[in-house]
Amino acid sequence: MLGVGALLVAYWFTNPYMGGGAFALQSFLYWPIREILKLRKDNLVLQTLPVRVAELPPKEAILEIRKLADYMRNKK
């Protein structure tokens, strides 16, 4: 909210330096937020694995665990 407010103030006063600085500082937040969202997704996948594997026969469970391992390795 603070960044949006800074952009609005910059627009109101037609100050390109303040607007550019606010935009540049807000753009640095993209990567940390993206990594936090990745962690949440990975956590959900890891939490559902035992439930999915418990109902499968051993050979299919091994294949499912391999798929998960490949997904986790290739994503990063």
DSSP file (Angstrom, degrees, kcal/mol; ACC not computed):
  #  RESIDUE AA STRUCTURE BP1 BP2  ACC     N-H-->O    O-->H-N    N-H-->O    O-->H-N    TCO  KAPPA ALPHA  PHI   PSI    X-CA   Y-CA   Z-CA
    1    1 A M     >        0   0    0      0, 0.0     4,-2.5     0, 0.0     5,-0.2   0.000 360.0 360.0 360.0 -37.4    0.0    0.0    0.0
    2    2 A L  H  >  +     0   0    0      1,-0.2     4,-2.2     2,-0.2     5,-0.1   0.899 360.0  49.3 -64.2 -39.2    2.9    2.3    0.8
    3    3 A G  H  > S+     0   0    0      2,-0.2     4,-2.1     1,-0.2    -1,-0.2   0.897 111.0  48.7 -66.6 -40.6    4.4    1.8   -2.7
    4    4 A V  H  > S+     0   0    0      2,-0.2     4,-2.3     1,-0.2    -2,-0.2   0.900 110.9  51.9 -65.5 -39.6    1.1    2.5   -4.4
    5    5 A G  H  X S+     0   0    0     -4,-2.5     4,-2.5     1,-0.2    -2,-0.2   0.900 108.1  51.1 -62.1 -40.6    0.7    5.6   -2.3
    6    6 A A  H  X S+     0   0    0     -4,-2.2     4,-2.3     1,-0.2    -1,-0.2   0.894 109.8  49.9 -64.3 -39.0    4.1    6.8   -3.3
    7    7 A L  H  X S+     0   0    0     -4,-2.1     4,-2.2     2,-0.2    -1,-0.2   0.901 110.7  49.6 -66.1 -39.1    3.3    6.3   -7.0
    8    8 A L  H  X S+     0   0    0     -4,-2.3     4,-2.7     2,-0.2    -2,-0.2   0.908 111.4  48.4 -65.8 -41.1    0.0    8.2   -6.6
    9    9 A V  H  X S+     0   0    0     -4,-2.5     4,-2.5     2,-0.2    -2,-0.2   0.905 111.1  51.3 -64.4 -40.4    1.8   11.1   -4.8
   10   10 A A  H  <>S+     0   0    0     -4,-2.3     5,-2.5     1,-0.2     4,-0.4   0.897 112.5  46.0 -63.3 -39.7    4.4   11.1   -7.6
   11   11 A Y  H ><5S+     0   0    0     -4,-2.2     3,-0.7     3,-0.2    -2,-0.2   0.912 111.6  51.9 -67.4 -41.8    1.7   11.2  -10.2
   12   12 A W  H 3<5S+     0   0    0     -4,-2.7    -2,-0.2     1,-0.2    -1,-0.2   0.911 119.3  34.6 -62.1 -43.5   -0.2   14.0   -8.3
   13   13 A F  T 3<5S-     0   0    0     -4,-2.5    -1,-0.2    -5,-0.2    -2,-0.2   0.368 107.0-125.9 -92.7   5.3    2.9   16.2   -8.1
   14   14 A T  T < 5 +     0   0    0     -3,-0.7    -3,-0.2    -4,-0.4    -4,-0.1   0.917  53.6 157.1  47.0  52.3    4.2   15.0  -11.5
   15   15 A N     >< -     0   0    0     -5,-2.5     4,-2.0    -6,-0.2    -1,-0.2  -0.882  24.8-175.1-107.9 101.7    7.5   14.0  -10.0
   16   16 A P  H  > S+     0   0    0      0, 0.0     4,-2.6     0, 0.0     5,-0.2   0.798  81.6  58.6 -69.5 -26.0    9.2   11.4  -12.2
   17   17 A Y  H  > S+     0   0    0      2,-0.2     4,-2.3     1,-0.2     5,-0.2   0.927 108.9  43.1 -68.7 -43.5   12.1   10.9   -9.7
   18   18 A M  H  > S+     0   0    0      2,-0.2     4,-2.4     1,-0.2     5,-0.2   0.913 116.6  48.2 -67.8 -41.7    9.8    9.9   -6.9
   19   19 A G  H  X S+     0   0    0     -4,-2.0     4,-2.3     2,-0.2    -2,-0.2   0.911 113.2  47.2 -64.4 -42.9    7.7    7.7   -9.2
   20   20 A G  H  X S+     0   0    0     -4,-2.6     4,-2.4     2,-0.2    -2,-0.2   0.899 113.2  48.4 -65.7 -41.1   10.8    6.0  -10.7
   21   21 A G  H  X S+     0   0    0     -4,-2.3     4,-2.4    -5,-0.2     5,-0.2   0.908 112.0  48.7 -66.1 -41.8   12.3    5.4   -7.3
   22   22 A A  H  X S+     0   0    0     -4,-2.4     4,-2.1     1,-0.2    -2,-0.2   0.913 113.1  48.1 -64.7 -41.7    9.1    3.9   -5.9
   23   23 A F  H  X S+     0   0    0     -4,-2.3     4,-1.9    -5,-0.2    -2,-0.2   0.913 111.8  49.6 -64.9 -42.4    8.7    1.7   -9.0
   24   24 A A  H  X S+     0   0    0     -4,-2.4     4,-0.9     1,-0.2    -2,-0.2   0.917 112.6  46.6 -64.3 -43.5   12.4    0.5   -8.8
   25   25 A L  H  < S+     0   0    0     -4,-2.4     3,-0.4     1,-0.2     4,-0.3   0.874 112.2  50.5 -67.9 -36.2   12.1   -0.3   -5.1
   26   26 A Q  H >< S+     0   0    0     -4,-2.1     3,-1.4     1,-0.2     4,-0.3   0.845 102.7  60.7 -68.9 -32.5    8.8   -2.1   -5.5
   27   27 A S  H >< S+     0   0    0     -4,-1.9     3,-1.2     1,-0.3     4,-0.4   0.778  93.7  64.7 -67.6 -24.0   10.3   -4.2   -8.4
   28   28 A F  T 3< S+     0   0    0     -4,-0.9    -1,-0.3    -3,-0.4     3,-0.2   0.677  92.6  64.1 -70.3 -15.3   12.9   -5.6   -6.0
   29   29 A L  T <> S+     0   0    0     -3,-1.4     4,-1.8    -4,-0.3    -1,-0.2   0.600  81.8  81.7 -81.1 -11.5   10.0   -7.3   -4.0
   30   30 A Y  H <> S+     0   0    0     -3,-1.2     4,-2.2    -4,-0.3    -1,-0.2   0.934  90.9  46.4 -61.1 -49.1    9.1   -9.5   -7.0
   31   31 A W  H  > S+     0   0    0     -4,-0.4     4,-2.3    -3,-0.2     5,-0.2   0.911 111.8  47.8 -67.6 -45.4   11.7  -12.2   -6.4
   32   32 A P  H  > S+     0   0    0      0, 0.0     4,-2.1     0, 0.0    -1,-0.2   0.913 114.1  48.0 -63.0 -38.7   11.3  -12.7   -2.7
   33   33 A I  H  X S+     0   0    0     -4,-1.8     4,-2.1     1,-0.2    -2,-0.2   0.906 110.5  51.8 -67.0 -39.7    7.5  -12.9   -3.1
   34   34 A R  H  X S+     0   0    0     -4,-2.2     4,-1.9    -5,-0.2    -1,-0.2   0.901 109.9  49.1 -62.7 -41.0    7.9  -15.4   -5.9
   35   35 A E  H  X S+     0   0    0     -4,-2.3     4,-2.2     2,-0.2    -1,-0.2   0.878 109.1  52.3 -67.2 -37.2   10.2  -17.6   -3.8
   36   36 A I  H  X S+     0   0    0     -4,-2.1     4,-2.0     2,-0.2    -2,-0.2   0.909 109.4  49.6 -64.3 -41.1    7.8  -17.5   -0.9
   37   37 A L  H  X S+     0   0    0     -4,-2.1     4,-2.1     2,-0.2    -2,-0.2   0.869 109.0  52.7 -65.9 -36.1    5.0  -18.7   -3.2
   38   38 A K  H  X S+     0   0    0     -4,-1.9     4,-2.8     2,-0.2     5,-0.2   0.917 107.9  51.4 -62.9 -43.2    7.2  -21.5   -4.5
   39   39 A L  H  X S+     0   0    0     -4,-2.2     4,-2.4     1,-0.2    -2,-0.2   0.900 109.1  50.4 -61.6 -40.6    7.9  -22.6   -1.0
   40   40 A R  H  X S+     0   0    0     -4,-2.0     4,-2.1     2,-0.2    -1,-0.2   0.920 112.0  47.3 -62.8 -43.3    4.1  -22.7   -0.3
   41   41 A K  H  X S+     0   0    0     -4,-2.1     4,-2.2     2,-0.2    -2,-0.2   0.929 112.7  48.4 -65.3 -45.1    3.5  -24.8   -3.4
   42   42 A D  H  X S+     0   0    0     -4,-2.8     4,-2.5     1,-0.2    -1,-0.2   0.892 110.0  53.0 -61.3 -39.8    6.3  -27.2   -2.6
   43   43 A N  H  X S+     0   0    0     -4,-2.4     4,-2.0    -5,-0.2    -1,-0.2   0.911 108.7  49.1 -63.4 -42.5    5.0  -27.6    0.9
   44   44 A L  H  X S+     0   0    0     -4,-2.1     4,-1.7     2,-0.2    -1,-0.2   0.900 111.2  50.0 -63.6 -40.3    1.5  -28.4   -0.3
   45   45 A V  H  X S+     0   0    0     -4,-2.2     4,-1.0     1,-0.2    -2,-0.2   0.922 112.1  47.5 -63.9 -43.5    2.9  -31.0   -2.7
   46   46 A L  H  < S+     0   0    0     -4,-2.5    -1,-0.2     1,-0.2    -2,-0.2   0.822 110.1  53.0 -69.2 -30.2    5.0  -32.6    0.0
   47   47 A Q  H  < S+     0   0    0     -4,-2.0     4,-0.4     1,-0.2    -1,-0.2   0.830 110.3  46.8 -73.9 -31.1    2.1  -32.7    2.4
   48   48 A T  H  X S+     0   0    0     -4,-1.7     4,-2.1     1,-0.2     3,-0.2   0.663  92.0  82.9 -84.6 -15.1   -0.2  -34.5    0.0
   49   49 A L  H  X S+     0   0    0     -4,-1.0     4,-2.7     1,-0.2     5,-0.3   0.917  87.0  51.3 -58.1 -49.5    2.4  -37.1   -1.0
   50   50 A P  H  > S+     0   0    0      0, 0.0     4,-1.8     0, 0.0    -1,-0.2   0.874 111.4  48.8 -59.5 -35.4    1.8  -39.6    1.9
   51   51 A V  H  > S+     0   0    0     -4,-0.4     4,-0.8    -3,-0.2    -2,-0.2   0.915 114.0  45.5 -68.8 -42.3   -1.9  -39.6    1.3
   52   52 A R  H  < S+     0   0    0     -4,-2.1     3,-0.3     1,-0.2     4,-0.3   0.890 116.5  44.7 -67.6 -38.9   -1.5  -40.2   -2.4
   53   53 A V  H >< S+     0   0    0     -4,-2.7     3,-1.0     1,-0.2    -1,-0.2   0.789 100.6  68.4 -78.2 -28.4    1.1  -42.9   -2.0
   54   54 A A  H 3< S+     0   0    0     -4,-1.8    -1,-0.2    -5,-0.3    -2,-0.2   0.824 102.0  46.2 -62.5 -31.8   -0.7  -44.8    0.9
   55   55 A E  T 3< S+     0   0    0     -4,-0.8    -1,-0.3    -3,-0.3    -2,-0.2   0.577  99.2  87.8 -87.9  -9.8   -3.5  -45.9   -1.4
   56   56 A L  S <  S-     0   0    0     -3,-1.0    -3,-0.0    -4,-0.3    -4,-0.0  -0.532  82.6-106.5 -92.7 154.8   -1.2  -47.1   -4.3
   57   57 A P     >  -     0   0    0      0, 0.0     4,-2.5     0, 0.0     5,-0.2  -0.365  44.8 -99.8 -67.2 160.0    0.5  -50.5   -4.8
   58   58 A P  H  > S+     0   0    0      0, 0.0     4,-2.2     0, 0.0     5,-0.2   0.865 120.1  49.5 -54.8 -42.5    4.3  -50.5   -4.2
   59   59 A K  H  > S+     0   0    0      1,-0.2     4,-1.8     2,-0.2     5,-0.1   0.915 114.3  44.3 -67.1 -40.8    5.3  -50.2   -7.9
   60   60 A E  H  > S+     0   0    0      2,-0.2     4,-2.3     1,-0.2    -1,-0.2   0.847 110.9  55.6 -70.5 -32.3    3.0  -47.3   -8.6
   61   61 A A  H  X S+     0   0    0     -4,-2.5     4,-2.4     2,-0.2    -2,-0.2   0.903 106.2  51.0 -65.3 -39.8    4.0  -45.6   -5.3
   62   62 A I  H  X S+     0   0    0     -4,-2.2     4,-2.3    -5,-0.2    -2,-0.2   0.919 110.2  49.3 -62.7 -42.7    7.6  -45.8   -6.4
   63   63 A L  H  X S+     0   0    0     -4,-1.8     4,-2.3     1,-0.2    -2,-0.2   0.896 110.6  50.5 -63.6 -39.0    6.7  -44.2   -9.7
   64   64 A E  H  X S+     0   0    0     -4,-2.3     4,-2.1     2,-0.2    -2,-0.2   0.903 110.5  48.9 -65.9 -40.5    4.8  -41.4   -8.0
   65   65 A I  H  X S+     0   0    0     -4,-2.4     4,-2.5     2,-0.2    -2,-0.2   0.886 110.5  51.6 -66.4 -38.4    7.7  -40.7   -5.6
   66   66 A R  H  X S+     0   0    0     -4,-2.3     4,-2.7     2,-0.2    -2,-0.2   0.911 108.2  51.6 -63.5 -41.6   10.0  -40.5   -8.7
   67   67 A K  H  X S+     0   0    0     -4,-2.3     4,-2.4     1,-0.2    -2,-0.2   0.917 110.8  48.6 -60.0 -42.4    7.7  -38.1  -10.4
   68   68 A L  H  X S+     0   0    0     -4,-2.1     4,-2.7     2,-0.2    -2,-0.2   0.923 110.8  49.9 -63.7 -43.7    7.7  -35.9   -7.3
   69   69 A A  H  X S+     0   0    0     -4,-2.5     4,-2.3     1,-0.2    -2,-0.2   0.915 112.0  47.8 -62.6 -42.5   11.5  -36.0   -7.0
   70   70 A D  H  X S+     0   0    0     -4,-2.7     4,-2.6     2,-0.2     5,-0.2   0.905 111.8  50.8 -64.1 -40.1   11.9  -35.1  -10.7
   71   71 A Y  H  X S+     0   0    0     -4,-2.4     4,-1.3    -5,-0.2    -2,-0.2   0.927 112.2  46.1 -62.3 -45.4    9.4  -32.2  -10.3
   72   72 A M  H  X S+     0   0    0     -4,-2.7     4,-0.5     1,-0.2    -1,-0.2   0.867 116.4  45.0 -68.1 -36.4   11.2  -30.9   -7.2
   73   73 A R  H >< S+     0   0    0     -4,-2.3     3,-0.7    -5,-0.2    -2,-0.2   0.919 114.5  45.9 -73.5 -43.5   14.6  -31.1   -8.9
   74   74 A N  H 3< S+     0   0    0     -4,-2.6    -1,-0.2     1,-0.2    -2,-0.2   0.704 102.8  65.5 -75.4 -19.6   13.7  -29.6  -12.3
   75   75 A K  H 3<        0   0    0     -4,-1.3    -1,-0.2    -5,-0.2    -2,-0.2   0.767 360.0 360.0 -75.2 -24.2   11.8  -26.8  -10.8
   76   76 A K    <<        0   0    0     -3,-0.7    -1,-0.2    -4,-0.5    -2,-0.2   0.444 360.0 360.0-102.9 360.0   14.8  -25.1   -9.2
